[in-house]
Amino acid sequence: MALKGQKTTTGFIQWNDLTNLVLKLQRDGEYKFSLLIGTGAFTGLRISDILSLTWNQLLDKDIIELHEMKTGKFRKIKINQDLQSLIKSTYIAMGEASIEQFVFVNKYGTKQINVQWVNTKLKEIFTKYSIKTENPSTHSLRKSFGRRIWEINNYSEKSLVLLSELFNHSNIQITKRYLGIKEKELFDVYDSLSI
């Protein structure tokens, strides 16, 4: 929780930086965080939903099915080929845990890791690997997913409508504000003025 008056808006990470980070973490044996970051980047799920995933929901699947923790809504999320490969290689590298076990557990394998610890670890990882983002947190992954979808769809209104649906936002204005697009549009108004 932020202190009164403190800015807490988290930023996004450039897509190439994010995907390179996933590969570097795999290379360096940081399998759990490579998969956590990859899952966030390729699905746009909230961290609470990522941490609740079991191997049974991911391994050899094309679709993740879950009830979102925040909204209670049922979701189906397609797992693309890159994420499927990452899931499989991570499962093997981490010692092939029980299929019913949570994917993201503590070092003793006894319980799920918590959001606060993930945020602390992400800040360490972002610093170590020189990842630039404003106020880094688990939310940076979800925002990066949204920005990438918007970018590869030529910054279209259609992509914002789709993202609004994926994020369960009530309208695209919320999605624009969430992705930091609204502020950029407002600043562009000032840049459009000339003498």
N, C-alpha and C positions, 0 to 999 in steps of 0.2 A: 504494500500500500504506500502511496506517495505522501510526502509531506504537503501541507497546505501551500498552494501557490507553486508547487514544483511541476515542471513540464514532464509528462510521462509518455507522450506519444512515441511509440516505437516505430522504427524505420524498417524498410525492406532491404533485401540484399540483392545485388545484381545477379541475374540467373547464372551466368558463367562462373562467377565467384562461388555461388552456392553449390553448383554441381561439381566444380573442382574440389571444393571442400569435402564433399561426400567421398570422392575418390581418394583424396589425401588421407582422410581418416581411416579408410579401409586399408590403405597401404601401411599406415602407422599402427595398425592393430587396434584402433579405437572403433571396434565393430558396432557396439551398442549405439554410440552417438552418430556414427555414419548412417545407420538405419533410421534412427530417430529423426535426424535432419532430412534424410531422403524421404521418409514417410510424410513429414510435414510439407516438404517442398512439392511432392508429387500428388498429394491428396487435398491439401488445404484444410485438413482437420485441425480442430482445436487441440491443444496439448492434453487436456483432460481425456479426450477421446483416444488420442494416440497412446497414452499411458495405460489405457484400459484394454488395449488389444492383446489377444492371445495368439500364440503361434498357429493354433487351429483356424483362426480367422484369416491368416495371411498365407500360409504355406500351400503351394499348388492351387491357388485360387486366382480367379480372374476378377472377382468382385469382393470388396469388403462390405459386409452387412453389419450395421450397428444402429443402436438407438443413441442419438447424441445426448451426452450428459447434461448439457446446458438447456437444450430445448425439449428433450424427450422425443424428438421426431426421429422416425426411422429413415435411414439413409442407405443408399447403395452407391459405392464408389468404385469405379473401374481401376484396376491395378495395371498400369502399363508395363511393357516388357522390361524396361530399365529397372523399375521398382521390383518386379518379380525376381529378376536376377540378383538384385541386392538382398532381398529377403532370403533367398535360398543360400547364397554365399555366407551371409551373416549367421544363419541358423547352423550351418556346418562349422564355421569358424568358432562359434560360441559353444560348441560341444553338444549340439543337438539336444536341447532341453526337452522336457516333457511337452507334448503337443497341447496340453491343456494349460500350461504355464503362461503367465503374463510374459510378454516379450521384453519389457523394460523393467527388470527387477534389480534389487540392490546386489552388491557383490557377494552376498551370502545366498542369494537366490530365495530369500524368505518372504519378501514383500515387494510391491511396486515401488519404484523410485518416485519422489514427489516433485511437484512443479518448482518449488523453491530451489531444490538441489539442481534440477535441470537448468534453471536460469543462471545459477552460479557457474555451473560447468560450461554452459554455452558462452558466457562472457569470457571465461578462460580460453576456450577454443578459438573464439573470434579474435582475441588478442594474439594468441600464439600463431595463428595462420593469417594474420593481417586482414581480417574481414571487416570492411567498413560498413557501418550502419548506425543510425541514430538510436540511442537508448536500446541496445540489443536485449532481446528476450525471446521466449518461445513464440511470441506473437509475430516476430520477424519472419518466421517460416511461413505462416499463413498469409501474411501480407506479400511476401515474395511470390507465392503461388498466384495470388490475385493480380499482382503487377505483371507477371509473366503471361498470364492468360490475356490480359488487356493488351499487352505489347504484341503478342503473336497474332492477335486479331485486329491489327492496325488501329489500335486505340478506338475501337468502334463502340457505339452505344449498345449494339447487340451483345458485345462481350460483357458490358456492364450489367445488362439485364440477366445474362447467364450467371455471372458472378453473384449478383443479388440473390438469385435462386439458390446457388450453391452455398452461399454464406447464410442463408435464411434471413436476409435483410428484408424489411418491409417495402423498400423502394430503392431505386438506383442512387438517389441523393445520399442515402446512408452509405452505400457502397463507395461512392465517390469520396466522401469524407473519410471513410475507413482507409482507403488506399492513398489518401493524400492528394487526390486529383483535384478536389474542390479548391483547396488552397492554391494550387498551381494555376488553375483557371482564373482565380481572382487576381493573382499576381500578374498574369499575362495581360490583364486589362490595363494595368499601369504601364507595362512595356509597350502597349499599342499606341500610347499617346506620343505625339511629336509636335514640334513647332513648325 
